[in-house]
Amino acid sequence: MSGGDTKSVEIPEDMWEEIDERTNYTEFSDVDEYIQYIIEEVLYAVRKRDDSEIEDIDEKQVEDRLNALGYLNE
């Protein structure tokens, strides 16, 4: 993950608590690390989309990614 100076972002407490619960099922050690990863993934996707023509979305890939991040229950 990227290093350097940091800034704070406020999120609703219930969202923080949900993310905190999800970290128990991931390799992330805390909420900050998990949120940073999610933001990096979103920024990467936006950059990739901006750098090339918009491609068709592969729903299976999206579902697999959401599963890996703990957002979908199997």
N, C-alpha and C positions, 0 to 999 in steps of 0.2 A: 504494500500500500504506500501511498505517497507520504512523504515526511514534510518537515518544515513547520512554519508557523501555522497556527490553527485559529479558527473562529468558532464561536458558539452559535447553535441554532436551537430555538425553543420548539418543542413539540408537545402536544397534549399528553397529560400524565397517563391516560388510559392507553394511548398508542405506545408510549415508552414501556409500560408494563407488559403489553402484548409482545413487543420486540424482545424485552428481557426474557420472557418465557421461551420464545423461539430460540434464543441463544443456547438454551439447554440441549437443543437437538442439532447444533451446528458445531463447527470447529472454532467459532469465534469465542473469545474470552469475555467480552463485555458488549454492552449495547452500542457504545461509541464505535467500536471496531466493526460491528455488524452494519450499522447505519453508513459508515464510511464506505464499506464494500458495496452496499446497495447503490449509493450515489455514484460511485465509480462505474458500476455496471450500467447505470442509466446514461451517464455521460458518454461512456464508450459507445453505447448503442446509438445515441444521438449523433455523435461524431461520425460514426460509420455510415449512418443514413445520410448525413449531410455531405459526406465525401463521395458518395456514389448515388446512382439512381435508386429510388425506392424499389425494393424487391418485394415479391410476394412473401407474406409471413407464413412460415411453416408452423402450423398450430401444434404439431407434436413436439417440436423443439421448444416452443414457448411453454407447453405443459411440463416437459421434462425439466426445464430451468426453474419453473415455479415450484415443482416438487423438490428439487435440490435445495432451494432456498427455504423450504419448510412452509410454503404458503398453501399447498394442497394436501389434503389427507387422502391416503390411498385406501 
